[in-house]
């Protein structure tokens, strides 16, 4: 008997985050505070995870917060942050710090 792949569910989460990021990029175009929103979403993940460990939150809510964070990271990769003058990370790879 083979063990289930623990990353299979994460792949689904990332796919859902990609769709959410695409929707958000259309609904809330640049300029946008992507970097600040990443920090906010990371804090929400930490808070939900701590509450989940304390049995005050569900794992499903932690996953939902993780999806929001991944969506914002995707936006940083694709769009950058025009408010802070950061080019899309995807376009900067291998070019050094410009």
N, CA, C and O atoms as a DFTB+ gen file, in Angstrom:
392 C
 N C O
     1  1       0.841      -1.176       0.000
     2  2       0.000       0.000       0.000
     3  2       0.893       1.249       0.000
     4  3       1.827       1.351       0.795
     5  1       0.603       2.168      -0.872
     6  2       1.402       3.395      -0.946
     7  2       0.790       4.461      -0.051
     8  3      -0.423       4.533       0.142
     9  1       1.675       5.276       0.481
    10  2       1.221       6.380       1.318
    11  2       0.657       7.485       0.426
    12  3       1.140       7.680      -0.689
    13  1      -0.362       8.213       0.905
    14  2      -0.864       9.344       0.120
    15  2       0.193      10.445       0.051
    16  3       0.978      10.627       0.982
    17  1       0.202      11.157      -1.035
    18  2       1.150      12.255      -1.224
    19  2       0.685      13.457      -0.399
    20  3      -0.375      14.016      -0.677
    21  1       1.460      13.862       0.611
    22  2       1.029      14.993       1.444
    23  2       1.016      16.317       0.689
    24  3       0.381      17.276       1.130
    25  1       1.707      16.377      -0.439
    26  2       1.732      17.629      -1.212
    27  2       0.571      17.747      -2.181
    28  3       0.360      18.810      -2.764
    29  1      -0.187      16.674      -2.363
    30  2      -1.310      16.724      -3.302
    31  2      -2.309      17.810      -2.898
    32  3      -2.749      18.595      -3.738
    33  1      -2.662      17.853      -1.629
    34  2      -3.576      18.887      -1.157
    35  2      -2.988      20.275      -1.287
    36  3      -3.709      21.236      -1.556
    37  1      -1.682      20.387      -1.097
    38  2      -1.031      21.681      -1.237
    39  2      -1.056      22.142      -2.688
    40  3      -1.221      23.331      -2.963
    41  1      -0.893      21.205      -3.614
    42  2      -0.993      21.550      -5.041
    43  2      -2.361      22.143      -5.353
    44  3      -2.468      23.103      -6.116
    45  1      -3.397      21.574      -4.766
    46  2      -4.752      22.098      -4.960
    47  2      -4.851      23.502      -4.380
    48  3      -5.430      24.394      -5.001
    49  1      -4.285      23.701      -3.190
    50  2      -4.291      25.012      -2.550
    51  2      -3.596      26.053      -3.425
    52  3      -4.094      27.168      -3.577
    53  1      -2.454      25.695      -3.996
    54  2      -1.711      26.616      -4.864
    55  2      -2.510      26.931      -6.123
    56  3      -2.542      28.079      -6.566
    57  1      -3.145      25.936      -6.693
    58  2      -3.975      26.166      -7.878
    59  2      -5.116      27.132      -7.561
    60  3      -5.399      28.045      -8.337
    61  1      -5.762      26.927      -6.427
    62  2      -6.830      27.839      -6.010
    63  2      -6.280      29.246      -5.778
    64  3      -6.934      30.232      -6.116
    65  1      -5.090      29.339      -5.207
    66  2      -4.465      30.646      -4.972
    67  2      -4.146      31.339      -6.286
    68  3      -4.293      32.556      -6.397
    69  1      -3.709      30.572      -7.286
    70  2      -3.437      31.165      -8.599
    71  2      -4.697      31.794      -9.170
    72  3      -4.661      32.912      -9.681
    73  1      -5.816      31.073      -9.082
    74  2      -7.081      31.604      -9.592
    75  2      -7.497      32.851      -8.815
    76  3      -7.978      33.822      -9.399
    77  1      -7.311      32.819      -7.505
    78  2      -7.641      33.974      -6.685
    79  2      -6.753      35.171      -7.032
    80  3      -7.226      36.306      -7.083
    81  1      -5.469      34.911      -7.269
    82  2      -4.555      35.991      -7.635
    83  2      -4.950      36.616      -8.975
    84  3      -4.937      37.838      -9.118
    85  1      -5.296      35.790      -9.943
    86  2      -5.709      36.310     -11.249
    87  2      -6.959      37.179     -11.119
    88  3      -7.054      38.240     -11.735
    89  1      -7.907      36.723     -10.320
    90  2      -9.126      37.496     -10.092
    91  2      -8.790      38.836      -9.425
    92  3      -9.287      39.884      -9.837
    93  1      -7.944      38.790      -8.394
    94  2      -7.584      40.003      -7.659
    95  2      -6.816      40.986      -8.532
    96  3      -6.991      42.197      -8.401
    97  1      -5.960      40.473      -9.429
    98  2      -5.195      41.363     -10.316
    99  2      -6.132      42.126     -11.245
   100  3      -5.861      43.276     -11.593
   101  1      -7.226      41.496     -11.646
   102  2      -8.207      42.193     -12.492
   103  2      -9.053      43.163     -11.666
   104  3      -9.335      44.277     -12.108
   105  1      -9.452      42.741     -10.481
   106  2     -10.354      43.550      -9.669
   107  2      -9.637      44.710      -8.980
   108  3     -10.195      45.800      -8.848
   109  1      -8.407      44.474      -8.546
   110  2      -7.628      45.486      -7.820
   111  2      -6.271      45.649      -8.500
   112  3      -5.256      45.183      -7.982
   113  1      -6.252      46.314      -9.667
   114  2      -4.995      46.414     -10.430
   115  2      -3.970      47.307      -9.740
   116  3      -4.277      48.033      -8.794
   117  1      -2.753      47.228     -10.244
   118  2      -1.672      48.085      -9.769
   119  2      -2.016      49.528     -10.119
   120  3      -2.736      49.758     -11.090
   121  1      -1.528      50.502      -9.365
   122  2      -0.624      50.346      -8.234
   123  2      -1.351      49.779      -7.023
   124  3      -2.501      50.120      -6.747
   125  1      -0.657      48.914      -6.316
   126  2      -1.237      48.223      -5.177
   127  2      -0.126      47.924      -4.175
   128  3       1.024      47.704      -4.553
   129  1      -0.480      47.921      -2.908
   130  2       0.477      47.683      -1.821
   131  2       0.703      46.187      -1.616
   132  3       0.343      45.651      -0.568
   133  1       1.280      45.520      -2.578
   134  2       1.448      44.075      -2.523
   135  2       2.363      43.655      -1.371
   136  3       2.045      42.715      -0.642
   137  1       3.483      44.334      -1.204
   138  2       4.431      43.964      -0.143
   139  2       3.758      44.067       1.227
   140  3       3.883      43.155       2.044
   141  1       3.063      45.141       1.480
   142  2       2.384      45.320       2.767
   143  2       1.309      44.258       2.978
   144  3       1.118      43.767       4.091
   145  1       0.620      43.915       1.915
   146  2      -0.440      42.912       2.027
   147  2       0.134      41.521       2.279
   148  3      -0.512      40.694       2.922
   149  1       1.329      41.258       1.783
   150  2       1.991      39.980       2.089
   151  2       2.242      39.891       3.593
   152  3       1.986      38.855       4.207
   153  1       2.739      40.968       4.182
   154  2       2.993      40.979       5.632
   155  2       1.691      40.767       6.402
   156  3       1.655      40.010       7.372
   157  1       0.642      41.428       5.975
   158  2      -0.655      41.284       6.636
   159  2      -1.153      39.839       6.551
   160  3      -1.586      39.261       7.548
   161  1      -1.085      39.274       5.360
   162  2      -1.574      37.895       5.178
   163  2      -0.713      36.895       5.946
   164  3      -1.235      35.916       6.479
   165  1       0.599      37.128       6.010
   166  2       1.469      36.235       6.783
   167  2       1.069      36.266       8.259
   168  3       1.047      35.230       8.923
   169  1       0.758      37.437       8.757
   170  2       0.297      37.556      10.135
   171  2      -1.001      36.811      10.371
   172  3      -1.197      36.208      11.426
   173  1      -1.891      36.853       9.384
   174  2      -3.160      36.128       9.498
   175  2      -2.933      34.618       9.535
   176  3      -3.630      33.903      10.255
   177  1      -1.960      34.131       8.763
   178  2      -1.627      32.704       8.793
   179  2      -1.118      32.319      10.176
   180  3      -1.544      31.311      10.740
   181  1      -0.213      33.117      10.717
   182  2       0.352      32.825      12.037
   183  2      -0.754      32.818      13.096
   184  3      -0.836      31.900      13.913
   185  1      -1.581      33.826      13.073
   186  2      -2.673      33.918      14.045
   187  2      -3.599      32.710      13.943
   188  3      -3.925      32.091      14.956
   189  1      -4.019      32.374      12.735
   190  2      -4.924      31.234      12.551
   191  2      -4.271      29.923      12.978
   192  3      -4.921      29.064      13.573
   193  1      -2.973      29.773      12.669
   194  2      -2.273      28.542      13.034
   195  2      -2.151      28.404      14.552
   196  3      -2.332      27.315      15.096
   197  1      -1.846      29.497      15.226
   198  2      -1.766      29.455      16.694
   199  2      -3.131      29.119      17.275
   200  3      -3.237      28.285      18.174
   201  1      -4.161      29.757      16.772
   202  2      -5.504      29.472      17.265
   203  2      -5.915      28.032      16.959
   204  3      -6.622      27.406      17.749
   205  1      -5.480      27.514      15.832
   206  2      -5.769      26.119      15.491
   207  2      -5.061      25.181      16.478
   208  3      -5.648      24.201      16.936
   209  1      -3.820      25.481      16.796
   210  2      -3.074      24.671      17.769
   211  2      -3.750      24.698      19.133
   212  3      -3.684      23.726      19.885
   213  1      -4.397      25.814      19.449
   214  2      -5.103      25.961      20.717
   215  2      -6.550      25.460      20.645
   216  3      -7.318      25.616      21.595
   217  1      -6.911      24.860      19.510
   218  2      -8.256      24.325      19.285
   219  2      -9.333      25.415      19.252
   220  3     -10.497      25.161      19.565
   221  1      -8.922      26.645      18.864
   222  2      -9.875      27.757      18.747
   223  2     -10.151      28.112      17.301
   224  3     -10.910      29.040      17.021
   225  1      -9.540      27.379      16.378
   226  2      -9.666      27.646      14.948
   227  2      -9.578      26.323      14.219
   228  3      -9.061      25.346      14.759
   229  1     -10.080      26.285      12.990
   230  2     -10.045      25.058      12.207
   231  2      -8.856      25.040      11.253
   232  3      -8.338      26.086      10.861
   233  1      -8.438      23.843      10.892
   234  2      -7.373      23.694       9.897
   235  2      -7.824      24.264       8.557
   236  3      -7.009      24.780       7.793
   237  1      -9.110      24.172       8.274
   238  2      -9.638      24.724       7.020
   239  2      -9.432      26.234       6.961
   240  3      -9.124      26.775       5.899
   241  1      -9.600      26.920       8.095
   242  2      -9.385      28.364       8.111
   243  2      -7.906      28.693       7.954
   244  3      -7.555      29.674       7.299
   245  1      -7.037      27.879       8.549
   246  2      -5.594      28.079       8.365
   247  2      -5.260      27.951       6.882
   248  3      -4.526      28.773       6.334
   249  1      -5.796      26.926       6.239
   250  2      -5.556      26.732       4.803
   251  2      -6.090      27.909       3.992
   252  3      -5.468      28.323       3.013
   253  1      -7.234      28.445       4.392
   254  2      -7.779      29.613       3.699
   255  2      -6.865      30.822       3.805
   256  3      -6.682      31.561       2.838
   257  1      -6.292      31.017       4.983
   258  2      -5.347      32.123       5.162
   259  2      -4.071      31.871       4.368
   260  3      -3.491      32.801       3.809
   261  1      -3.636      30.620       4.319
   262  2      -2.452      30.274       3.525
   263  2      -2.706      30.571       2.051
   264  3      -1.823      31.065       1.349
   265  1      -3.914      30.269       1.587
   266  2      -4.254      30.532       0.186
   267  2      -4.168      32.022      -0.123
   268  3      -3.671      32.409      -1.180
   269  1      -4.654      32.865       0.801
   270  2      -4.568      34.311       0.607
   271  2      -3.109      34.772       0.530
   272  3      -2.762      35.610      -0.302
   273  1      -2.266      34.222       1.396
   274  2      -0.841      34.580       1.384
   275  2      -0.183      34.148       0.077
   276  3       0.568      34.915      -0.525
   277  1      -0.461      32.937      -0.355
   278  2       0.111      32.451      -1.621
   279  2      -0.353      33.331      -2.774
   280  3       0.433      33.645      -3.668
   281  1      -1.612      33.728      -2.761
   282  2      -2.133      34.599      -3.824
   283  2      -1.367      35.923      -3.867
   284  3      -1.061      36.427      -4.947
   285  1      -1.061      36.483      -2.709
   286  2      -0.310      37.742      -2.687
   287  2       1.129      37.525      -3.141
   288  3       1.698      38.390      -3.806
   289  1       1.726      36.391      -2.796
   290  2       3.079      36.087      -3.280
   291  2       3.086      35.934      -4.798
   292  3       4.038      36.339      -5.464
   293  1       2.032      35.354      -5.334
   294  2       1.910      35.237      -6.796
   295  2       1.843      36.628      -7.413
   296  3       2.480      36.889      -8.433
   297  1       1.076      37.515      -6.799
   298  2       0.997      38.881      -7.324
   299  2       2.364      39.563      -7.297
   300  3       2.707      40.291      -8.229
   301  1       3.149      39.336      -6.239
   302  2       4.492      39.920      -6.182
   303  2       5.356      39.360      -7.308
   304  3       6.130      40.095      -7.921
   305  1       5.230      38.089      -7.577
   306  2       5.979      37.432      -8.648
   307  2       5.597      38.012     -10.011
   308  3       6.464      38.299     -10.837
   309  1       4.291      38.182     -10.238
   310  2       3.774      38.585     -11.554
   311  2       3.777      40.098     -11.746
   312  3       4.138      40.586     -12.817
   313  1       3.378      40.843     -10.714
   314  2       3.166      42.283     -10.842
   315  2       4.219      43.151     -10.160
   316  3       4.459      44.287     -10.570
   317  1       4.837      42.614      -9.127
   318  2       5.684      43.456      -8.292
   319  2       4.815      44.325      -7.411
   320  3       3.699      43.943      -7.060
   321  1       5.314      45.481      -7.055
   322  2       4.578      46.420      -6.207
   323  2       4.880      47.820      -6.732
   324  3       5.920      48.402      -6.422
   325  1       3.964      48.346      -7.522
   326  2       4.198      49.646      -8.144
   327  2       4.202      50.787      -7.132
   328  3       4.817      51.824      -7.379
   329  1       3.536      50.615      -6.011
   330  2       3.544      51.650      -4.974
   331  2       4.958      51.834      -4.443
   332  3       5.413      52.961      -4.245
   333  1       5.655      50.716      -4.212
   334  2       7.013      50.759      -3.683
   335  2       8.084      50.726      -4.773
   336  3       9.277      50.745      -4.470
   337  1       7.672      50.677      -6.020
   338  2       8.635      50.703      -7.115
   339  2       9.368      49.390      -7.344
   340  3      10.470      49.383      -7.891
   341  1       8.767      48.284      -6.933
   342  2       9.394      46.979      -7.134
   343  2       8.849      46.330      -8.403
   344  3       7.644      46.122      -8.545
   345  1       9.753      46.017      -9.313
   346  2       9.358      45.324     -10.537
   347  2       8.883      43.913     -10.214
   348  3       9.195      43.386      -9.147
   349  1       8.125      43.292     -11.131
   350  2       7.732      41.897     -10.911
   351  2       8.972      41.035     -10.676
   352  3       9.950      41.130     -11.418
   353  1       8.929      40.215      -9.664
   354  2      10.077      39.382      -9.320
   355  2      10.420      38.446     -10.472
   356  3      11.595      38.164     -10.708
   357  1       9.420      37.967     -11.187
   358  2       9.661      37.061     -12.317
   359  2      10.551      37.703     -13.373
   360  3      11.343      37.015     -14.017
   361  1      10.430      39.008     -13.554
   362  2      11.228      39.687     -14.578
   363  2      12.620      40.052     -14.079
   364  3      13.492      40.390     -14.879
   365  1      12.836      39.988     -12.785
   366  2      14.121      40.392     -12.195
   367  2      15.063      39.232     -11.943
   368  3      16.232      39.450     -11.623
   369  1      14.593      38.025     -12.076
   370  2      15.418      36.853     -11.748
   371  2      16.657      36.835     -12.618
   372  3      16.572      36.936     -13.841
   373  1      17.810      36.705     -11.981
   374  2      19.068      36.614     -12.691
   375  2      19.658      37.939     -13.103
   376  3      20.714      37.979     -13.734
   377  1      18.987      39.036     -12.753
   378  2      19.485      40.357     -13.152
   379  2      20.173      41.093     -12.024
   380  3      20.678      42.197     -12.230
   381  1      20.207      40.512     -10.839
   382  2      20.780      41.226      -9.701
   383  2      19.799      42.194      -9.121
   384  3      18.635      42.201      -9.519
   385  1      20.218      42.996      -8.212
   386  2      19.332      43.993      -7.575
   387  2      19.392      45.279      -8.364
   388  3      20.399      45.987      -8.363
   389  1      18.313      45.563      -9.027
   390  2      18.269      46.775      -9.853
   391  2      17.360      47.815      -9.228
   392  3      17.197      48.903      -9.780
